[in-house]
Amino acid sequence: MQPQDHAELRTWLGRSIEAEDVMTSRLITGFRATLSHHVAATAPEETPLGLHWCLAPEMAEAQELGPDGHPAKGVFLPPIPLPRRMWAASELTFHGPIAPEERIRRRSTITKVEEKQGRSGRLIFVTVHHELSTGAMLVVEEDQTIVYREATAQSVSTTPETLAPSRAPHERSVEVDPVLLFRYSALTFNGHRIHYDGNYATEVEHYPGLVIHGPLQATLLLNFAAKIGARPPRQFAFRGIHPAVGPQALKLRGTPVGENNLALEVESANGQITMKATAQW
């Protein structure tokens, strides 16, 4: 990044937007129908874990979308001069549950822009701090990291680099097919074409197939952690390790670390670790 480019991007630090939504019964029903028995049980006055990622999505009009299906850059997110975008990681704190039919306000603020050099070339990371509130009560805080990278004409490798252990104390298998990917994209109003447009995913972004959403994997791990711990965790963090390409059966793994901590990961069908996460109570 040229010095003048970096200086321009840093002017976006501190920019904020707010959006509102309602935790409707239809959204709750659709979420449960999509993820089925993978959703952890919650009290009647609480909504499923991970459903907050479906609230208040950015709803750009069709003419405002980029060729990848994402809203064009330069509205809220800065005009990063790299074409590929992925959700890389998040750190969350849950302060309280969200009740059905509750009105939610989300305030999002850009807190960091930094460049790194990776094996695939230039990488620019943008961190956004989200605060979800119900009335005057803060219920969820999240630091979301988005990574931008260069376009490549080479296929994304699916050769295992970081192999999962042979066993873990807690394991669960999840079948991921194109219907699940489409329904989760619809729930989150995610237009990124790598998740539902096979030709675009393989011919333009050079993945071997449809890409399994990062937040979908994180939602599965979050609910898996709640089932293992018999209650929702207070803190949860995840980071993507490698793209998971479907259809395939993902394996969720959980290993207790100390009394109130859990190490989690997602393993692809070929033994590749695609996501790591931690949960704390």
N, C-alpha and C positions, 0 to 999 in steps of 0.2 A: 504494500500500500504506500503510495506517495505521501510525503508529509502533509501536503495540502488536502489530500483525500482523508487522511486520518483526522486532521483538524476539523474538516467539515462534518465527519461522522460523529465526532465528540460533541458537536453542537446539539445533537439529539439527546444527549444525556439529560435526564430529568423530565423529559416529555411524558405526559400522562394522558390517558383517556379513561372514561368511565362508561359502563354499560349496565343495563338492568335486565333481569329475566325473572321468570316465575318457575318454581319447581312443580310443574304440573303433574297430575296423575298420568297423563298420556306419556310424558317423558319417562316417568318411573316405570310404567308398564313396558314401554319399548326397550328400555335398558335391561330390564329383567328378562324379557323375551329374547333379547340378543345374546346375553351371556348365560342365561339359564342357571343351571346348578353351580356355576362357578362364582356366583354372587354370594357373599357371606350374609348370614342372617343378621337383621338389625331389629331394633325395637319398632313397634308400630308408628311411633312419633318421629322416627329417623328414616332418612333415605339411604339407598345403597352407596357403598364406598366407591369413589371414583366417578360418581355421577356429576360431580361439580365440573368435570372437564367437558361436559356437554352443555353447560350453561353459558349464555351470553356470547355465542361465537361471533366472530367478525362476519358480517353479511354484506359483502361488497356486491354491487350489481354486476351482471354478466360482462358488460363492456369494461369493467374495472379490473378484470382478472388478467393475470399473466398467462403465458402459454403453458405453464405447469399446473394451472388451476388454482394457484394461490392468489389472494388479493395482491395487486401491484404494490411494489415497495415505494416508500416515500410518502405514505399517508401517515401512519403511526410509526411503523418500523422504518429505520433509516434506509436510504437508497444504496444498499451494499452492492458493490460492483462485481458480484459473483452470482451465477445463475441458479445453483442448486441449494436447496434449503431443507434442513431436517431438525426435528426436535431432539436435542442431544441429551438433556438431563433436566432433573428438577429436584428441589429440596422443599419439602412441605411440612408445615406444622398445622395440626388440627386443633382448634381451640374449642370447638363445639359442633354438634350435629346440625344438619339442615333438615327442617321439617317439611313434609308434603304441603304444597300450595303456598310455601313461603316465598316472598319476594326477595331477590338477591341483587345486590349492587357490587360490581367488580370494578376496582380501580387498578389500572396497570401503569407501571412507570418503568422507563428504560433506565437501568442503573449501571450498565457496563458495556463497553464495546472494545474488543481486543482482537489482535491478529496473531496467528500462530502459523508455523510451517509444519504440515503433515506429510505423510507418505504420498498422499494424492495431490499435494500442492498447497496452495494458499488456503487458509481457513480463517474465517472471521466469525467470532463468537459475540452474540448479543444476549445480554441477561436482562430479563424483564421481571420485576417484582409485582406480583398480583396480591391484592387483598380482597377477599370476598366477605361481605357483611350482610347481616339480616337486621335491618333497622340500625340500631346503634351498636350491635354486637358483632365483633370480628369473629368469623367462624373458620376461615382457612387463609393461611399465608403460603405463598409459593414463590420461589425464585426459579424461573424457567430459563434454561439456556438453549438458544437457537444457534445452529451452526450453518454457515454458508460456505460452499466450496466451489471450485472450478468445475466446468463441464469436462467430461472425459469421453474419448471414443473407445475406451477399453471397457470390457465387461467387468462388473463388480464381482470379485472372487467370492466363492462360497467354500473355499478350501479351509478346513478348520485350522486355526492358529492357536486359540486358547481353548483347550479341551476341558470339558466338565469332568468332575470326579465320577467314579463309577456308581457311587451311591450317596444318598443324603438321608438324614433321619425322616424328612418329610418330602414326599414327591407326589406330583399330580400331572396327568397328561391332559392336554387340551387340543382338540382337533380344530384346525383353522382352515377354512375353505373360502372361496371367493364371495359367497353369500355373507359370511360373517364380516369380511372386510368391507363389503358394500354397506351393510347395515350399520357398522360402527362409523363409517364415513358420514352416513346420513345423520346419525345421532349427534355427531359433533360438528356437522355442517363443514366437513373438511373436504375441499375440492381438489386436493393434491392428487394428480392423476396416477401416480405410481401405485395407489392402493386399489384401483378398480379398472384402469385402462391398460390391459395387457400389452397392446402394441406400443403405447407410449412408454411404459415401464421398461420394456426390453429394447426398443429401437432408439429411443431418445436418451433415457437416463441409464441405459445399458445394465439393468438388473436382469438376473436370470428369470424373473417372474414377478408377480405382484408382491409388493412389500407390505409386511405386517406392521401396522402402526406401532410406534413407540409407546404412546399413551395407552393403547389397548393392552400391550404386554405389561405395562405398569399397573393398569387396573386389575389384571389377573393376579399379579403378584401382591398387590395391596389387599385384595379380598382373600387370597391364600394365606397371607400373614394373619389376618383377622380370624380366620378359621383355626389356624395353629394356636394363636394366643387366646382364643375364645373371647376376644373383644377387639375393637378397632385400635390400631396403634395411634399414639399421639404424634409421632414424627415418622416420616417416610421419605426416602431419597432413592433416586434411581439414575442410572446413566446407561446409554446405549453403548454396546461394545462392538457389535457387528450387525449388519442388516440381516433380518430374518425374512426369508422369501417363501411364500406359500404357493399352493396348499401343502400343509404338512401337519404333523402332530408335534406340538411344542411340549417340552417337559419342564414343569416348575419344580424348583428345588428350594428347600428351606432348612437351615442349620442354626439351632440356638447358639448364641454367643453370650455367655454370662446369663444373668437372671432375667433381664428384661430387654434383650436385644436379639434380633434375628437377621442372619445373612441370607439373602435370596438371590436366585439367578434363574434365567431362562436358558434352556438348552435346545438347540435346533435338532432336527432329525438326524443330521450328520455329525452330531457331537460338538458343534460350535456353540460357545457361550455368546448369546446375543444381547443380554442385558444383565446387569448386576444391580442389586438394591439392598437397602437396610431398613428395618422397622424397629422402632423403639416404643416402649410403653411407659 
